[in-house]
């Protein structure tokens, strides 16, 4: 009897509650995504802050151990902002030049001309490839290593009179003028707030975002990487390589032996002494490589001691990613090997790397055609495909 009364009471309460209009609660659905109208208007779907591209957690092979990111680890947010800054021509004084004007995705983020065009002339050196800049011991940048970090390097071209024009000297606008300019752009208001929690723009914030994007540009889908993943070390034969490619690898890795006159009598050709596998980054202690000319043809330049990774010197169809070296004087892999095959100690070159001068003589590698072709075949295995077409590294303004 008591149970029946209790059930009747509960039904009454539920009925009263459900019939009382004044007690109804109206719920407003929370938005599932944030709105960024200025970004959507400028970029459409190419920049989607609610669905960021993967920059921070890309696949990096376990045998790759070098990383010069320091305290500026890549984030999806930061690299997204960096991508926009990298491609934005507003970064130049006359709105005609961006970082990507000199570092083009289709040629491994180098340039397809010897001297790149800036707002007031052309560059004094060839634009360096930007493949795998993160994966290196060397933390300095530019051919002459004048930038102590990638972060510092990113704004130096912007503040250069010839390149992007915000030098603040000789009548040029200053970098502060650039900050004022960008601060008035609605999509940068949204981007900087999204990344840093504030619309405020500073040089440091620009540097960190650009450096994150540049460091995110990586290439590990090569034939070399497929082979390296299946063996314990670089010296082991790669099962996916041809006999010629394995021969070239051995020549690349093995130091040469020389007689007292600097003539090779055995061993390999020792490229790995400066270009260290498996990252193929440049040894930070490397000095110049014997190429001391200038693009202008005036004088000599012995200060160039840095080099990009040897990855993606060519595309997989064997097309060279344009000129090599700071002067762009080398236009084929065969010519590059030929340069190192016979080193001439030029007058005035007081900064030549001693590894190229055994016994005080310019090295003579005495390579035969079979060896040259084998090294070329190996260098071709260092190239992938993804870096040239992946949209997360492409121009968001297109």
Buried (B, 14 or more C-beta within 10 A) or exposed (E): EEEEEEEEEEEEEEEEEEEEEEEEEEEEEEEEEEEBEBBBEBBEEBBBBEEBBEBBEEEBEEBBEBBBBEEBEBBBBBBBBBBBBBBBBBBBBEEEBBBBBBBBBEBBBBBEBBBBBBBBEBBBBBBBBBBBBBBBBBBBBBBBBEBEBBBBBBBBBBBBBBBBBBBBEEEBBEBEEBBEBBEEBEBBBBBBEBBBEEEEBEBEBBBBBBBBBBBBBBBBBBBBBBBBEEBEEBEEBBEBBBEBBBBBBBBBBBEBEBEEEBBBEEBBBBBBBBBBBBBBBBBEEBBBBBBBBBBEEEEEBBBBBBBBBBBBBBBBEEEBBBBBBBBBBBBEBEEBBBBBBEBEBBEEBEEBBEBBBBEEBBBBBEBEEEBBBBBBBBBBBBBBBEBBEBEBBBBBBE
